[in-house]
């Protein structure tokens, strides 16, 4: 027959087991709640991100409409034209000026605001440029233009460049002064343009003119968030 000592030990073990079980359950519930909150926050963050950075908004020209948009979008189309340049005279060319003639917008869809044109080299550095002989679709939207830019070449060297442009009117133009060149013995290979997505300076400026309530009303749910934009 069990003694009182055996009974006390059994009771102690029982309560120890119950205590461990309760702690385990509390930790499980707490972790589950934290996971649920984290999952919900991720969903909210993703929804806000896609609203702001996955489209141009409704209407697409909401920056010019004057009224509160139905949906805010902060992106615009950016275009990239890859170019390969080859030095053909087997001669070192130090800081030479090159001329490249391009058609930016054959159908005048207003894609290329002339202050947005940039030349970027293969190491992602901006190259000084100046536009010559510009023809326009309307306002400052380029149709065609000569791009003159500076660079240095070793003998027979091949270099890759990218020409970027967009319709963002709030991009400040460059202020380089480069003489129109008469350089020969370079071969230019121009590849088809690529369409990219970029955050629009024009739309960011327009967003700053909306009040917080206007922005919240464009979201599908009552989300509350902070958006910091630094210049």
Rosetta constraint file for C-alpha pairs under 8 A:
AtomPair CA 2 CA 6 HARMONIC 5.91 0.50
AtomPair CA 2 CA 7 HARMONIC 6.71 0.50
AtomPair CA 3 CA 7 HARMONIC 6.31 0.50
AtomPair CA 4 CA 8 HARMONIC 6.08 0.50
AtomPair CA 5 CA 9 HARMONIC 6.20 0.50
AtomPair CA 6 CA 10 HARMONIC 6.18 0.50
AtomPair CA 7 CA 11 HARMONIC 6.17 0.50
AtomPair CA 8 CA 12 HARMONIC 6.06 0.50
AtomPair CA 9 CA 13 HARMONIC 6.14 0.50
AtomPair CA 10 CA 14 HARMONIC 6.10 0.50
AtomPair CA 11 CA 15 HARMONIC 6.21 0.50
AtomPair CA 12 CA 16 HARMONIC 6.06 0.50
AtomPair CA 13 CA 17 HARMONIC 6.05 0.50
AtomPair CA 14 CA 18 HARMONIC 6.18 0.50
AtomPair CA 15 CA 19 HARMONIC 5.98 0.50
AtomPair CA 16 CA 20 HARMONIC 6.24 0.50
AtomPair CA 17 CA 21 HARMONIC 6.14 0.50
AtomPair CA 18 CA 22 HARMONIC 6.11 0.50
AtomPair CA 19 CA 23 HARMONIC 6.20 0.50
AtomPair CA 20 CA 24 HARMONIC 6.10 0.50
AtomPair CA 21 CA 25 HARMONIC 6.15 0.50
AtomPair CA 22 CA 26 HARMONIC 6.09 0.50
AtomPair CA 23 CA 27 HARMONIC 6.14 0.50
AtomPair CA 24 CA 28 HARMONIC 6.08 0.50
AtomPair CA 25 CA 29 HARMONIC 6.10 0.50
AtomPair CA 26 CA 30 HARMONIC 6.05 0.50
AtomPair CA 27 CA 31 HARMONIC 5.98 0.50
AtomPair CA 28 CA 32 HARMONIC 5.97 0.50
AtomPair CA 29 CA 33 HARMONIC 6.05 0.50
AtomPair CA 30 CA 34 HARMONIC 6.15 0.50
AtomPair CA 31 CA 35 HARMONIC 6.00 0.50
AtomPair CA 32 CA 36 HARMONIC 6.05 0.50
AtomPair CA 33 CA 37 HARMONIC 6.12 0.50
AtomPair CA 34 CA 38 HARMONIC 6.01 0.50
AtomPair CA 35 CA 39 HARMONIC 6.00 0.50
AtomPair CA 36 CA 40 HARMONIC 6.10 0.50
AtomPair CA 37 CA 41 HARMONIC 6.06 0.50
AtomPair CA 38 CA 42 HARMONIC 6.13 0.50
AtomPair CA 39 CA 43 HARMONIC 6.27 0.50
AtomPair CA 40 CA 44 HARMONIC 6.22 0.50
AtomPair CA 41 CA 45 HARMONIC 6.03 0.50
AtomPair CA 42 CA 46 HARMONIC 6.01 0.50
AtomPair CA 43 CA 47 HARMONIC 6.13 0.50
AtomPair CA 44 CA 48 HARMONIC 6.23 0.50
AtomPair CA 44 CA 223 HARMONIC 7.37 0.50
AtomPair CA 45 CA 49 HARMONIC 6.04 0.50
AtomPair CA 46 CA 50 HARMONIC 6.10 0.50
AtomPair CA 47 CA 51 HARMONIC 6.17 0.50
AtomPair CA 48 CA 52 HARMONIC 6.26 0.50
AtomPair CA 48 CA 219 HARMONIC 7.41 0.50
AtomPair CA 49 CA 53 HARMONIC 5.65 0.50
AtomPair CA 49 CA 54 HARMONIC 7.29 0.50
AtomPair CA 50 CA 54 HARMONIC 4.68 0.50
AtomPair CA 50 CA 55 HARMONIC 7.43 0.50
AtomPair CA 51 CA 55 HARMONIC 6.85 0.50
AtomPair CA 51 CA 57 HARMONIC 7.95 0.50
AtomPair CA 51 CA 71 HARMONIC 7.51 0.50
AtomPair CA 51 CA 72 HARMONIC 6.87 0.50
AtomPair CA 51 CA 73 HARMONIC 6.42 0.50
AtomPair CA 51 CA 219 HARMONIC 7.22 0.50
AtomPair CA 52 CA 57 HARMONIC 7.90 0.50
AtomPair CA 52 CA 72 HARMONIC 6.04 0.50
AtomPair CA 52 CA 73 HARMONIC 4.74 0.50
AtomPair CA 52 CA 74 HARMONIC 5.53 0.50
AtomPair CA 52 CA 75 HARMONIC 7.81 0.50
AtomPair CA 53 CA 73 HARMONIC 6.15 0.50
AtomPair CA 53 CA 74 HARMONIC 5.56 0.50
AtomPair CA 53 CA 75 HARMONIC 5.88 0.50
AtomPair CA 53 CA 199 HARMONIC 7.37 0.50
AtomPair CA 54 CA 73 HARMONIC 7.11 0.50
AtomPair CA 54 CA 74 HARMONIC 7.89 0.50
AtomPair CA 54 CA 75 HARMONIC 6.99 0.50
AtomPair CA 55 CA 73 HARMONIC 5.08 0.50
AtomPair CA 55 CA 74 HARMONIC 6.86 0.50
AtomPair CA 55 CA 75 HARMONIC 5.97 0.50
AtomPair CA 55 CA 76 HARMONIC 7.89 0.50
AtomPair CA 56 CA 60 HARMONIC 5.47 0.50
AtomPair CA 56 CA 72 HARMONIC 7.10 0.50
AtomPair CA 56 CA 73 HARMONIC 4.07 0.50
AtomPair CA 56 CA 74 HARMONIC 5.78 0.50
AtomPair CA 56 CA 75 HARMONIC 5.32 0.50
AtomPair CA 56 CA 76 HARMONIC 6.28 0.50
AtomPair CA 57 CA 61 HARMONIC 7.88 0.50
AtomPair CA 57 CA 62 HARMONIC 7.01 0.50
AtomPair CA 57 CA 69 HARMONIC 7.44 0.50
AtomPair CA 57 CA 70 HARMONIC 7.52 0.50
AtomPair CA 57 CA 71 HARMONIC 4.89 0.50
AtomPair CA 57 CA 72 HARMONIC 4.55 0.50
AtomPair CA 57 CA 73 HARMONIC 3.82 0.50
AtomPair CA 57 CA 74 HARMONIC 7.25 0.50
AtomPair CA 58 CA 62 HARMONIC 6.51 0.50
AtomPair CA 58 CA 69 HARMONIC 6.06 0.50
AtomPair CA 58 CA 70 HARMONIC 5.41 0.50
AtomPair CA 58 CA 71 HARMONIC 4.87 0.50
AtomPair CA 58 CA 72 HARMONIC 6.67 0.50
AtomPair CA 58 CA 73 HARMONIC 7.49 0.50
AtomPair CA 59 CA 69 HARMONIC 6.55 0.50
AtomPair CA 59 CA 70 HARMONIC 7.00 0.50
AtomPair CA 59 CA 71 HARMONIC 7.42 0.50
AtomPair CA 61 CA 65 HARMONIC 6.36 0.50
AtomPair CA 62 CA 66 HARMONIC 7.17 0.50
AtomPair CA 62 CA 67 HARMONIC 7.53 0.50
AtomPair CA 62 CA 68 HARMONIC 7.71 0.50
AtomPair CA 62 CA 69 HARMONIC 5.67 0.50
AtomPair CA 62 CA 72 HARMONIC 7.83 0.50
AtomPair CA 63 CA 202 HARMONIC 7.50 0.50
AtomPair CA 63 CA 203 HARMONIC 6.24 0.50
AtomPair CA 63 CA 206 HARMONIC 5.72 0.50
AtomPair CA 68 CA 210 HARMONIC 7.50 0.50
AtomPair CA 68 CA 214 HARMONIC 6.55 0.50
AtomPair CA 69 CA 218 HARMONIC 7.09 0.50
AtomPair CA 70 CA 218 HARMONIC 5.47 0.50
AtomPair CA 71 CA 218 HARMONIC 4.72 0.50
AtomPair CA 71 CA 219 HARMONIC 6.97 0.50
AtomPair CA 72 CA 207 HARMONIC 7.89 0.50
AtomPair CA 72 CA 215 HARMONIC 7.13 0.50
AtomPair CA 72 CA 218 HARMONIC 6.41 0.50
AtomPair CA 73 CA 203 HARMONIC 7.51 0.50
AtomPair CA 74 CA 199 HARMONIC 5.75 0.50
AtomPair CA 74 CA 200 HARMONIC 5.82 0.50
AtomPair CA 74 CA 203 HARMONIC 5.32 0.50
AtomPair CA 74 CA 204 HARMONIC 6.34 0.50
AtomPair CA 75 CA 197 HARMONIC 6.52 0.50
AtomPair CA 75 CA 198 HARMONIC 5.43 0.50
AtomPair CA 75 CA 199 HARMONIC 4.32 0.50
AtomPair CA 75 CA 200 HARMONIC 5.13 0.50
AtomPair CA 75 CA 203 HARMONIC 7.39 0.50
AtomPair CA 76 CA 166 HARMONIC 7.84 0.50
AtomPair CA 76 CA 167 HARMONIC 7.88 0.50
AtomPair CA 76 CA 168 HARMONIC 7.61 0.50
AtomPair CA 76 CA 197 HARMONIC 5.93 0.50
AtomPair CA 76 CA 198 HARMONIC 5.58 0.50
AtomPair CA 76 CA 199 HARMONIC 6.17 0.50
AtomPair CA 76 CA 200 HARMONIC 5.50 0.50
AtomPair CA 77 CA 166 HARMONIC 6.26 0.50
AtomPair CA 77 CA 167 HARMONIC 7.46 0.50
AtomPair CA 77 CA 195 HARMONIC 6.75 0.50
AtomPair CA 77 CA 196 HARMONIC 5.91 0.50
AtomPair CA 77 CA 197 HARMONIC 5.01 0.50
AtomPair CA 77 CA 198 HARMONIC 6.30 0.50
AtomPair CA 78 CA 164 HARMONIC 7.07 0.50
AtomPair CA 78 CA 165 HARMONIC 5.92 0.50
AtomPair CA 78 CA 166 HARMONIC 4.65 0.50
AtomPair CA 78 CA 167 HARMONIC 7.64 0.50
AtomPair CA 78 CA 195 HARMONIC 5.97 0.50
AtomPair CA 78 CA 196 HARMONIC 4.92 0.50
AtomPair CA 78 CA 197 HARMONIC 5.58 0.50
AtomPair CA 78 CA 198 HARMONIC 6.09 0.50
AtomPair CA 79 CA 163 HARMONIC 8.00 0.50
AtomPair CA 79 CA 164 HARMONIC 5.58 0.50
AtomPair CA 79 CA 165 HARMONIC 5.41 0.50
AtomPair CA 79 CA 166 HARMONIC 6.09 0.50
AtomPair CA 79 CA 193 HARMONIC 6.48 0.50
AtomPair CA 79 CA 194 HARMONIC 5.62 0.50
AtomPair CA 79 CA 195 HARMONIC 4.73 0.50
AtomPair CA 79 CA 196 HARMONIC 5.75 0.50
AtomPair CA 80 CA 162 HARMONIC 6.23 0.50
AtomPair CA 80 CA 163 HARMONIC 5.45 0.50
AtomPair CA 80 CA 164 HARMONIC 4.59 0.50
AtomPair CA 80 CA 165 HARMONIC 6.78 0.50
AtomPair CA 80 CA 193 HARMONIC 5.40 0.50
AtomPair CA 80 CA 194 HARMONIC 5.09 0.50
AtomPair CA 80 CA 195 HARMONIC 6.55 0.50
AtomPair CA 80 CA 196 HARMONIC 7.33 0.50
AtomPair CA 81 CA 162 HARMONIC 5.54 0.50
AtomPair CA 81 CA 163 HARMONIC 4.96 0.50
AtomPair CA 81 CA 164 HARMONIC 6.58 0.50
AtomPair CA 81 CA 190 HARMONIC 7.21 0.50
AtomPair CA 81 CA 191 HARMONIC 6.29 0.50
AtomPair CA 81 CA 192 HARMONIC 6.28 0.50
AtomPair CA 81 CA 193 HARMONIC 4.36 0.50
AtomPair CA 81 CA 194 HARMONIC 6.35 0.50
AtomPair CA 82 CA 160 HARMONIC 7.31 0.50
AtomPair CA 82 CA 161 HARMONIC 5.96 0.50
AtomPair CA 82 CA 162 HARMONIC 4.51 0.50
AtomPair CA 82 CA 163 HARMONIC 6.41 0.50
AtomPair CA 82 CA 190 HARMONIC 6.26 0.50
AtomPair CA 82 CA 191 HARMONIC 5.42 0.50
AtomPair CA 82 CA 192 HARMONIC 7.34 0.50
AtomPair CA 82 CA 193 HARMONIC 6.99 0.50
AtomPair CA 83 CA 160 HARMONIC 5.91 0.50
AtomPair CA 83 CA 161 HARMONIC 5.13 0.50
AtomPair CA 83 CA 162 HARMONIC 5.90 0.50
AtomPair CA 83 CA 163 HARMONIC 7.52 0.50
AtomPair CA 83 CA 188 HARMONIC 6.79 0.50
AtomPair CA 83 CA 189 HARMONIC 5.60 0.50
AtomPair CA 83 CA 190 HARMONIC 4.70 0.50
AtomPair CA 83 CA 191 HARMONIC 6.18 0.50
AtomPair CA 84 CA 158 HARMONIC 6.97 0.50
AtomPair CA 84 CA 159 HARMONIC 5.78 0.50
AtomPair CA 84 CA 160 HARMONIC 4.66 0.50
AtomPair CA 84 CA 161 HARMONIC 6.25 0.50
AtomPair CA 84 CA 187 HARMONIC 7.99 0.50
AtomPair CA 84 CA 188 HARMONIC 5.77 0.50
AtomPair CA 84 CA 189 HARMONIC 5.07 0.50
AtomPair CA 84 CA 190 HARMONIC 6.69 0.50
AtomPair CA 85 CA 158 HARMONIC 5.71 0.50
AtomPair CA 85 CA 159 HARMONIC 5.32 0.50
AtomPair CA 85 CA 160 HARMONIC 6.44 0.50
AtomPair CA 85 CA 161 HARMONIC 7.77 0.50
AtomPair CA 85 CA 186 HARMONIC 6.67 0.50
AtomPair CA 85 CA 187 HARMONIC 5.62 0.50
AtomPair CA 85 CA 188 HARMONIC 4.77 0.50
AtomPair CA 85 CA 189 HARMONIC 6.55 0.50
AtomPair CA 86 CA 156 HARMONIC 6.53 0.50
AtomPair CA 86 CA 157 HARMONIC 5.85 0.50
AtomPair CA 86 CA 158 HARMONIC 4.42 0.50
AtomPair CA 86 CA 159 HARMONIC 6.52 0.50
AtomPair CA 86 CA 186 HARMONIC 5.53 0.50
AtomPair CA 86 CA 187 HARMONIC 5.08 0.50
AtomPair CA 86 CA 188 HARMONIC 6.72 0.50
AtomPair CA 87 CA 91 HARMONIC 7.67 0.50
AtomPair CA 87 CA 153 HARMONIC 6.86 0.50
AtomPair CA 87 CA 154 HARMONIC 7.67 0.50
AtomPair CA 87 CA 155 HARMONIC 6.50 0.50
AtomPair CA 87 CA 156 HARMONIC 4.62 0.50
AtomPair CA 87 CA 157 HARMONIC 5.44 0.50
AtomPair CA 87 CA 158 HARMONIC 6.51 0.50
AtomPair CA 87 CA 185 HARMONIC 6.40 0.50
AtomPair CA 87 CA 186 HARMONIC 4.85 0.50
AtomPair CA 87 CA 187 HARMONIC 6.74 0.50
AtomPair CA 88 CA 155 HARMONIC 7.75 0.50
AtomPair CA 88 CA 156 HARMONIC 5.48 0.50
AtomPair CA 88 CA 185 HARMONIC 5.08 0.50
AtomPair CA 88 CA 186 HARMONIC 5.48 0.50
AtomPair CA 88 CA 187 HARMONIC 6.98 0.50
AtomPair CA 89 CA 155 HARMONIC 7.10 0.50
AtomPair CA 89 CA 156 HARMONIC 6.67 0.50
AtomPair CA 89 CA 185 HARMONIC 5.74 0.50
AtomPair CA 89 CA 186 HARMONIC 7.82 0.50
AtomPair CA 90 CA 154 HARMONIC 7.93 0.50
AtomPair CA 90 CA 155 HARMONIC 4.24 0.50
AtomPair CA 90 CA 156 HARMONIC 4.76 0.50
AtomPair CA 91 CA 154 HARMONIC 6.77 0.50
AtomPair CA 91 CA 155 HARMONIC 4.30 0.50
AtomPair CA 91 CA 156 HARMONIC 6.88 0.50
AtomPair CA 92 CA 152 HARMONIC 7.97 0.50
AtomPair CA 92 CA 153 HARMONIC 5.88 0.50
AtomPair CA 92 CA 154 HARMONIC 4.52 0.50
AtomPair CA 92 CA 155 HARMONIC 4.60 0.50
AtomPair CA 93 CA 152 HARMONIC 5.56 0.50
AtomPair CA 93 CA 153 HARMONIC 4.92 0.50
AtomPair CA 93 CA 154 HARMONIC 6.20 0.50
AtomPair CA 93 CA 155 HARMONIC 7.30 0.50
AtomPair CA 94 CA 151 HARMONIC 7.22 0.50
AtomPair CA 94 CA 152 HARMONIC 4.52 0.50
AtomPair CA 94 CA 153 HARMONIC 6.27 0.50
AtomPair CA 94 CA 154 HARMONIC 7.96 0.50
AtomPair CA 95 CA 150 HARMONIC 5.78 0.50
AtomPair CA 95 CA 151 HARMONIC 4.73 0.50
AtomPair CA 95 CA 152 HARMONIC 4.36 0.50
AtomPair CA 95 CA 153 HARMONIC 7.65 0.50
AtomPair CA 96 CA 150 HARMONIC 5.51 0.50
AtomPair CA 96 CA 151 HARMONIC 5.48 0.50
AtomPair CA 96 CA 152 HARMONIC 5.84 0.50
AtomPair CA 96 CA 153 HARMONIC 7.85 0.50
AtomPair CA 96 CA 183 HARMONIC 7.92 0.50
AtomPair CA 97 CA 148 HARMONIC 6.44 0.50
AtomPair CA 97 CA 149 HARMONIC 5.50 0.50
AtomPair CA 97 CA 150 HARMONIC 4.46 0.50
AtomPair CA 97 CA 151 HARMONIC 6.60 0.50
AtomPair CA 97 CA 178 HARMONIC 7.69 0.50
AtomPair CA 97 CA 179 HARMONIC 7.79 0.50
AtomPair CA 97 CA 180 HARMONIC 7.63 0.50
AtomPair CA 97 CA 181 HARMONIC 5.75 0.50
AtomPair CA 97 CA 183 HARMONIC 7.19 0.50
AtomPair CA 98 CA 147 HARMONIC 7.98 0.50
AtomPair CA 98 CA 148 HARMONIC 5.40 0.50
AtomPair CA 98 CA 149 HARMONIC 5.45 0.50
AtomPair CA 98 CA 150 HARMONIC 6.27 0.50
AtomPair CA 98 CA 151 HARMONIC 7.77 0.50
AtomPair CA 98 CA 181 HARMONIC 6.31 0.50
AtomPair CA 98 CA 183 HARMONIC 6.68 0.50
AtomPair CA 99 CA 146 HARMONIC 6.44 0.50
AtomPair CA 99 CA 147 HARMONIC 5.61 0.50
AtomPair CA 99 CA 148 HARMONIC 4.47 0.50
AtomPair CA 99 CA 149 HARMONIC 6.76 0.50
AtomPair CA 99 CA 180 HARMONIC 7.48 0.50
AtomPair CA 99 CA 181 HARMONIC 6.59 0.50
AtomPair CA 100 CA 146 HARMONIC 5.51 0.50
AtomPair CA 100 CA 147 HARMONIC 5.09 0.50
AtomPair CA 100 CA 148 HARMONIC 6.41 0.50
AtomPair CA 100 CA 188 HARMONIC 7.79 0.50
AtomPair CA 101 CA 144 HARMONIC 7.55 0.50
AtomPair CA 101 CA 145 HARMONIC 5.91 0.50
AtomPair CA 101 CA 146 HARMONIC 4.26 0.50
AtomPair CA 101 CA 147 HARMONIC 6.18 0.50
AtomPair CA 102 CA 144 HARMONIC 5.76 0.50
AtomPair CA 102 CA 145 HARMONIC 5.71 0.50
AtomPair CA 102 CA 146 HARMONIC 6.26 0.50
AtomPair CA 102 CA 147 HARMONIC 7.52 0.50
AtomPair CA 103 CA 143 HARMONIC 6.07 0.50
AtomPair CA 103 CA 144 HARMONIC 4.37 0.50
AtomPair CA 103 CA 145 HARMONIC 6.70 0.50
AtomPair CA 104 CA 111 HARMONIC 7.71 0.50
AtomPair CA 104 CA 112 HARMONIC 6.40 0.50
AtomPair CA 104 CA 142 HARMONIC 6.27 0.50
AtomPair CA 104 CA 143 HARMONIC 5.40 0.50
AtomPair CA 104 CA 144 HARMONIC 5.59 0.50
AtomPair CA 104 CA 145 HARMONIC 7.69 0.50
AtomPair CA 105 CA 109 HARMONIC 6.49 0.50
AtomPair CA 105 CA 110 HARMONIC 7.05 0.50
AtomPair CA 105 CA 111 HARMONIC 6.42 0.50
AtomPair CA 105 CA 112 HARMONIC 6.83 0.50
AtomPair CA 105 CA 142 HARMONIC 6.63 0.50
AtomPair CA 105 CA 143 HARMONIC 4.85 0.50
AtomPair CA 105 CA 144 HARMONIC 7.09 0.50
AtomPair CA 106 CA 143 HARMONIC 6.15 0.50
AtomPair CA 106 CA 144 HARMONIC 7.85 0.50
AtomPair CA 108 CA 137 HARMONIC 5.36 0.50
AtomPair CA 108 CA 143 HARMONIC 6.47 0.50
AtomPair CA 110 CA 137 HARMONIC 6.99 0.50
AtomPair CA 110 CA 138 HARMONIC 7.68 0.50
AtomPair CA 110 CA 141 HARMONIC 5.50 0.50
AtomPair CA 110 CA 142 HARMONIC 7.56 0.50
AtomPair CA 110 CA 167 HARMONIC 6.62 0.50
AtomPair CA 111 CA 141 HARMONIC 6.84 0.50
AtomPair CA 111 CA 142 HARMONIC 7.84 0.50
AtomPair CA 111 CA 165 HARMONIC 7.92 0.50
AtomPair CA 111 CA 166 HARMONIC 5.71 0.50
AtomPair CA 111 CA 167 HARMONIC 4.79 0.50
AtomPair CA 112 CA 116 HARMONIC 7.19 0.50
AtomPair CA 112 CA 117 HARMONIC 7.65 0.50
AtomPair CA 112 CA 141 HARMONIC 5.19 0.50
AtomPair CA 112 CA 142 HARMONIC 5.37 0.50
AtomPair CA 112 CA 143 HARMONIC 7.73 0.50
AtomPair CA 112 CA 165 HARMONIC 5.71 0.50
AtomPair CA 112 CA 166 HARMONIC 4.91 0.50
AtomPair CA 112 CA 167 HARMONIC 4.91 0.50
AtomPair CA 113 CA 117 HARMONIC 7.58 0.50
AtomPair CA 113 CA 140 HARMONIC 5.54 0.50
AtomPair CA 113 CA 141 HARMONIC 4.43 0.50
AtomPair CA 113 CA 142 HARMONIC 6.13 0.50
AtomPair CA 113 CA 165 HARMONIC 7.23 0.50
AtomPair CA 113 CA 166 HARMONIC 6.11 0.50
AtomPair CA 113 CA 167 HARMONIC 4.76 0.50
AtomPair CA 113 CA 168 HARMONIC 6.46 0.50
AtomPair CA 113 CA 169 HARMONIC 6.29 0.50
AtomPair CA 114 CA 140 HARMONIC 5.70 0.50
AtomPair CA 114 CA 141 HARMONIC 5.92 0.50
AtomPair CA 114 CA 142 HARMONIC 5.73 0.50
AtomPair CA 114 CA 165 HARMONIC 7.82 0.50
AtomPair CA 114 CA 173 HARMONIC 7.64 0.50
AtomPair CA 115 CA 169 HARMONIC 7.63 0.50
AtomPair CA 115 CA 171 HARMONIC 6.29 0.50
AtomPair CA 115 CA 172 HARMONIC 5.99 0.50
AtomPair CA 115 CA 173 HARMONIC 4.05 0.50
AtomPair CA 115 CA 174 HARMONIC 6.96 0.50
AtomPair CA 116 CA 164 HARMONIC 7.47 0.50
AtomPair CA 116 CA 165 HARMONIC 5.09 0.50
AtomPair CA 116 CA 166 HARMONIC 6.00 0.50
AtomPair CA 116 CA 167 HARMONIC 7.44 0.50
AtomPair CA 116 CA 168 HARMONIC 7.02 0.50
AtomPair CA 116 CA 169 HARMONIC 7.83 0.50
AtomPair CA 116 CA 171 HARMONIC 5.79 0.50
AtomPair CA 116 CA 172 HARMONIC 7.18 0.50
AtomPair CA 116 CA 173 HARMONIC 6.39 0.50
AtomPair CA 117 CA 163 HARMONIC 6.94 0.50
AtomPair CA 117 CA 164 HARMONIC 5.61 0.50
AtomPair CA 117 CA 165 HARMONIC 4.57 0.50
AtomPair CA 117 CA 166 HARMONIC 7.52 0.50
AtomPair CA 117 CA 173 HARMONIC 7.97 0.50
AtomPair CA 118 CA 126 HARMONIC 7.07 0.50
AtomPair CA 118 CA 127 HARMONIC 7.55 0.50
AtomPair CA 118 CA 129 HARMONIC 7.48 0.50
AtomPair CA 118 CA 163 HARMONIC 5.72 0.50
AtomPair CA 118 CA 164 HARMONIC 5.16 0.50
AtomPair CA 118 CA 165 HARMONIC 6.55 0.50
AtomPair CA 119 CA 126 HARMONIC 5.91 0.50
AtomPair CA 119 CA 127 HARMONIC 5.37 0.50
AtomPair CA 119 CA 128 HARMONIC 7.40 0.50
AtomPair CA 119 CA 129 HARMONIC 7.06 0.50
AtomPair CA 119 CA 149 HARMONIC 7.77 0.50
AtomPair CA 119 CA 161 HARMONIC 6.69 0.50
AtomPair CA 119 CA 162 HARMONIC 5.72 0.50
AtomPair CA 119 CA 163 HARMONIC 4.75 0.50
AtomPair CA 119 CA 164 HARMONIC 6.46 0.50
AtomPair CA 120 CA 124 HARMONIC 5.59 0.50
AtomPair CA 120 CA 125 HARMONIC 5.45 0.50
AtomPair CA 120 CA 126 HARMONIC 4.63 0.50
AtomPair CA 120 CA 127 HARMONIC 5.76 0.50
AtomPair CA 120 CA 161 HARMONIC 5.69 0.50
AtomPair CA 120 CA 162 HARMONIC 5.21 0.50
AtomPair CA 120 CA 163 HARMONIC 6.55 0.50
AtomPair CA 120 CA 164 HARMONIC 7.71 0.50
AtomPair CA 121 CA 125 HARMONIC 5.56 0.50
AtomPair CA 121 CA 126 HARMONIC 6.56 0.50
AtomPair CA 121 CA 127 HARMONIC 6.74 0.50
AtomPair CA 121 CA 159 HARMONIC 7.93 0.50
AtomPair CA 121 CA 160 HARMONIC 6.28 0.50
AtomPair CA 121 CA 161 HARMONIC 4.58 0.50
AtomPair CA 121 CA 162 HARMONIC 6.43 0.50
AtomPair CA 122 CA 159 HARMONIC 7.42 0.50
AtomPair CA 122 CA 160 HARMONIC 5.58 0.50
AtomPair CA 122 CA 161 HARMONIC 5.98 0.50
AtomPair CA 122 CA 162 HARMONIC 7.88 0.50
AtomPair CA 127 CA 149 HARMONIC 6.71 0.50
AtomPair CA 127 CA 150 HARMONIC 6.76 0.50
AtomPair CA 127 CA 151 HARMONIC 7.50 0.50
AtomPair CA 128 CA 149 HARMONIC 5.60 0.50
AtomPair CA 128 CA 150 HARMONIC 6.03 0.50
AtomPair CA 128 CA 176 HARMONIC 6.37 0.50
AtomPair CA 129 CA 147 HARMONIC 6.63 0.50
AtomPair CA 129 CA 148 HARMONIC 5.41 0.50
AtomPair CA 129 CA 149 HARMONIC 4.18 0.50
AtomPair CA 129 CA 150 HARMONIC 6.80 0.50
AtomPair CA 129 CA 174 HARMONIC 7.75 0.50
AtomPair CA 129 CA 176 HARMONIC 6.36 0.50
AtomPair CA 129 CA 177 HARMONIC 7.93 0.50
AtomPair CA 129 CA 178 HARMONIC 7.09 0.50
AtomPair CA 130 CA 147 HARMONIC 5.97 0.50
AtomPair CA 130 CA 148 HARMONIC 5.29 0.50
AtomPair CA 130 CA 149 HARMONIC 6.52 0.50
AtomPair CA 130 CA 174 HARMONIC 7.79 0.50
AtomPair CA 130 CA 175 HARMONIC 7.92 0.50
AtomPair CA 130 CA 176 HARMONIC 6.24 0.50
AtomPair CA 130 CA 177 HARMONIC 6.66 0.50
AtomPair CA 130 CA 178 HARMONIC 6.22 0.50
AtomPair CA 131 CA 145 HARMONIC 6.42 0.50
AtomPair CA 131 CA 146 HARMONIC 5.68 0.50
AtomPair CA 131 CA 147 HARMONIC 4.85 0.50
AtomPair CA 131 CA 148 HARMONIC 6.27 0.50
AtomPair CA 132 CA 145 HARMONIC 6.05 0.50
AtomPair CA 132 CA 146 HARMONIC 4.99 0.50
AtomPair CA 132 CA 147 HARMONIC 6.42 0.50
AtomPair CA 132 CA 148 HARMONIC 7.40 0.50
AtomPair CA 132 CA 180 HARMONIC 7.84 0.50
AtomPair CA 133 CA 144 HARMONIC 7.97 0.50
AtomPair CA 133 CA 145 HARMONIC 5.53 0.50
AtomPair CA 133 CA 146 HARMONIC 5.96 0.50
AtomPair CA 134 CA 142 HARMONIC 6.88 0.50
AtomPair CA 134 CA 143 HARMONIC 7.49 0.50
AtomPair CA 134 CA 144 HARMONIC 5.85 0.50
AtomPair CA 134 CA 145 HARMONIC 4.35 0.50
AtomPair CA 134 CA 146 HARMONIC 6.89 0.50
AtomPair CA 135 CA 142 HARMONIC 6.08 0.50
AtomPair CA 135 CA 143 HARMONIC 5.38 0.50
AtomPair CA 135 CA 144 HARMONIC 5.26 0.50
AtomPair CA 135 CA 145 HARMONIC 6.33 0.50
AtomPair CA 136 CA 140 HARMONIC 6.43 0.50
AtomPair CA 136 CA 141 HARMONIC 5.58 0.50
AtomPair CA 136 CA 142 HARMONIC 4.56 0.50
AtomPair CA 136 CA 143 HARMONIC 4.85 0.50
AtomPair CA 136 CA 144 HARMONIC 7.06 0.50
AtomPair CA 137 CA 141 HARMONIC 5.63 0.50
AtomPair CA 137 CA 142 HARMONIC 6.03 0.50
AtomPair CA 137 CA 143 HARMONIC 5.48 0.50
AtomPair CA 138 CA 142 HARMONIC 7.78 0.50
AtomPair CA 141 CA 167 HARMONIC 7.53 0.50
AtomPair CA 148 CA 178 HARMONIC 7.15 0.50
AtomPair CA 148 CA 180 HARMONIC 6.69 0.50
AtomPair CA 148 CA 181 HARMONIC 7.54 0.50
AtomPair CA 149 CA 178 HARMONIC 7.46 0.50
AtomPair CA 153 CA 157 HARMONIC 5.93 0.50
AtomPair CA 153 CA 158 HARMONIC 7.99 0.50
AtomPair CA 168 CA 200 HARMONIC 6.42 0.50
AtomPair CA 168 CA 201 HARMONIC 6.82 0.50
AtomPair CA 168 CA 202 HARMONIC 6.11 0.50
AtomPair CA 169 CA 202 HARMONIC 6.51 0.50
AtomPair CA 170 CA 201 HARMONIC 5.90 0.50
AtomPair CA 170 CA 202 HARMONIC 5.25 0.50
AtomPair CA 171 CA 201 HARMONIC 6.88 0.50
AtomPair CA 171 CA 202 HARMONIC 7.99 0.50
AtomPair CA 199 CA 203 HARMONIC 7.97 0.50
AtomPair CA 199 CA 204 HARMONIC 7.92 0.50
AtomPair CA 200 CA 204 HARMONIC 6.25 0.50
AtomPair CA 201 CA 205 HARMONIC 6.20 0.50
AtomPair CA 202 CA 206 HARMONIC 6.26 0.50
AtomPair CA 203 CA 207 HARMONIC 6.01 0.50
AtomPair CA 204 CA 208 HARMONIC 6.47 0.50
AtomPair CA 205 CA 209 HARMONIC 6.88 0.50
AtomPair CA 206 CA 210 HARMONIC 7.01 0.50
AtomPair CA 210 CA 214 HARMONIC 6.08 0.50
AtomPair CA 210 CA 215 HARMONIC 6.76 0.50
AtomPair CA 211 CA 215 HARMONIC 6.64 0.50
AtomPair CA 212 CA 216 HARMONIC 6.30 0.50
AtomPair CA 213 CA 217 HARMONIC 6.12 0.50
AtomPair CA 214 CA 218 HARMONIC 6.72 0.50
AtomPair CA 215 CA 219 HARMONIC 7.13 0.50
AtomPair CA 216 CA 222 HARMONIC 6.91 0.50
AtomPair CA 216 CA 223 HARMONIC 6.86 0.50
AtomPair CA 216 CA 224 HARMONIC 7.29 0.50
AtomPair CA 217 CA 222 HARMONIC 7.88 0.50
AtomPair CA 219 CA 223 HARMONIC 7.39 0.50
